[in-house]
Amino acid sequence: MADPLTKLLQEKDFILGDGAMGTNLFDLGLANGEPGEMWNLDRPELIAQVYQGFVDAGSEIILTNTFGANKFRFMLHSDPAQVEEVNIAAARIAREVVDGCDRNTIVAGSMGPTGEMLEPYGERPAIEVEDAFYEQAMALKQGGVDIIWIETMFFEDEIDAAAKAVERAGMAYVQTMTFDTNGCTMMGLKPQNAPQLKRERKWNSIAFGANCGVGPSQLVDTILGISDNSEPEDVIVAKANCGIPQMGTDMKIAYDGTPEIMADYACMARDAGARIIGGCCGTRPVHIAAMRQALDTREPKGKPSHEHIEEILGEVTKTSKEQSKPGRKRTGSRHRAKPATS
């Protein structure tokens, strides 16, 4: 039997994801340095409010508030014994919100990096990281998620450990990596090489793509690199940050993306080859609503060129296909983004 996301992909040409969890929790009073995952237990009504905001804006995939809810991250600020409880709670809150809406919407269990460096680059054996992901995946499964969403990965061996853990748990899953260092992951993987890596590692994910990163322009450029080297049946994911981060006078990070910029990004990501499109850091329901309206009303176009991406969304630091050319002039964005609150 096909999983719920695969079924939805069979019905739709593209699916709209959600936005940022952390940004919206900060708006609701989460303090800097406070682990937002603990609000699944302490402030469940506010977690439900964030989920509901994205559902109301048009999201068809809701990620649980569990990005850092693994044993290794909890060792830094919480009790690792609470990993199961926190993940189950997050999934159940999302399940209740989604089950109350009037359209088919997916609950995806978010799993982010552990913060550990695996052997031989670090001291942590891969099996220990895999076991931590397995613990989290099983808790999310018990909480009622439809799929697992492995995200913001930069190290091939860690995303591999996560995939093995989720497959052990018997769950369908999505994978996204972060290409934020001169157009590559922190470990040097280029977008155009990512589809081959997926095939070599035999990851059985429903969809694969990119999230977070530098900003919408870089993310769309990354999707071009992935799309150009993928198979026709591959499902690609794009979840860009809402503009470029800036430090405000209150020492809080703000993102300069407007709803108009994110609407343009969503359509360009679709045209670049993505079928699942959402936002990452800085993305609020107002941005998702603009993306929903744009995707539903604007006709698809051909794949955008790197030059067109820069014309509409701003400079790309390094294209997914080539090094920036010496002396290349910066191409200004069509939008002059207004500073946003964090």
VENFENKA-V640021 format. One record per backbone hydrogen bond with DSSP energy under -1.0 kcal/mol. NH is the residue of the N-H (numbers start at 1). CO is the residue of the C=O. E is the energy in kcal/mol with one decimal. If there is no record, write none. Layout:
BEGIN
nh: (NH,NH)
co: (CO,CO)
e: (E,E)
END
This chain:
BEGIN
nh: (7,8,9,10,12,15,17,20,25,26,27,29,30,34,38,39,40,41,42,43,46,47,48,49,50,51,52,53,54,55,56,57,58,59,60,62,64,66,69,70,74,75,76,78,82,83,86,87,88,89,90,91,92,93,94,95,96,97,98,99,101,106,108,109,111,112,119,121,122,124,129,130,131,132,133,134,135,136,137,138,139,140,141,142,143,144,145,146,147,148,149,150,151,153,159,160,161,162,163,164,165,166,167,168,169,170,171,174,175,176,177,178,181,184,185,188,193,194,197,198,199,200,201,203,206,208,209,210,211,212,219,220,221,222,223,224,225,226,227,228,229,230,234,237,238,239,240,242,243,246,248,251,254,256,257,262,263,264,265,266,267,268,269,270,271,272,273,274,275,276,277,278,279,280,283,288,289,290,291,292,293,294,295,296,297,298,309,310,311,312,313,314,328,334)
co: (3,4,5,6,8,275,277,283,21,22,23,26,25,31,35,36,37,38,38,39,43,43,44,45,46,47,48,49,50,51,52,53,55,54,16,106,108,64,66,68,70,71,73,74,79,80,82,83,84,85,86,87,88,89,90,91,92,93,94,95,98,60,62,147,149,67,124,118,118,117,125,126,127,128,129,130,131,132,133,134,135,136,137,138,139,141,140,107,107,172,109,174,111,176,155,156,157,158,159,160,161,162,163,164,165,167,166,148,207,150,209,153,184,181,189,185,190,191,193,194,195,196,197,198,173,235,175,237,177,239,215,216,217,218,219,220,221,222,223,224,226,227,231,208,276,210,278,281,241,254,252,248,246,244,242,258,259,260,261,262,263,264,265,266,267,268,270,269,236,236,15,238,18,240,280,284,285,286,287,288,289,290,291,292,293,294,305,306,307,308,309,310,325,311)
e: (-2.1,-2.0,-2.5,-1.4,-1.6,-3.3,-3.4,-2.0,-2.0,-2.5,-1.7,-1.5,-2.4,-2.2,-1.4,-1.6,-1.7,-1.4,-2.4,-1.9,-1.3,-1.5,-2.4,-1.3,-1.8,-2.3,-2.8,-2.0,-1.6,-2.2,-2.9,-1.2,-1.1,-2.6,-3.7,-3.0,-2.4,-2.2,-1.8,-1.7,-2.5,-1.4,-1.3,-2.7,-2.8,-1.5,-2.8,-2.2,-2.5,-2.2,-2.2,-2.2,-2.4,-2.3,-2.1,-2.7,-2.1,-2.0,-2.9,-2.6,-1.6,-2.9,-2.8,-2.8,-2.6,-2.2,-2.0,-1.2,-1.5,-1.7,-1.3,-2.7,-2.4,-1.7,-2.3,-2.4,-2.3,-1.8,-3.1,-2.5,-1.6,-2.5,-2.3,-2.3,-1.9,-1.0,-1.9,-2.6,-1.5,-2.3,-3.3,-2.8,-2.4,-1.7,-2.2,-1.7,-1.9,-2.3,-2.2,-2.4,-2.1,-2.4,-2.3,-2.1,-1.7,-1.0,-2.1,-2.1,-2.2,-2.1,-2.3,-2.3,-2.9,-1.4,-2.1,-2.1,-1.5,-1.0,-1.9,-2.4,-1.8,-2.8,-2.7,-1.8,-3.1,-2.3,-1.7,-2.2,-1.9,-1.9,-2.2,-2.6,-2.1,-2.3,-2.3,-1.8,-1.6,-2.2,-3.2,-2.7,-1.0,-1.5,-1.8,-1.2,-2.7,-1.8,-1.2,-3.1,-2.0,-3.3,-2.8,-1.9,-3.4,-1.5,-2.0,-2.3,-2.0,-2.1,-2.7,-2.4,-1.8,-2.3,-2.9,-2.0,-2.3,-1.8,-1.0,-2.5,-2.4,-2.0,-2.6,-2.7,-2.9,-3.1,-2.1,-1.9,-2.8,-1.4,-2.2,-2.7,-2.2,-2.2,-2.7,-1.9,-1.1,-2.6,-2.2,-1.9,-2.0,-2.1,-3.2,-1.0,-2.0,-1.1)
END
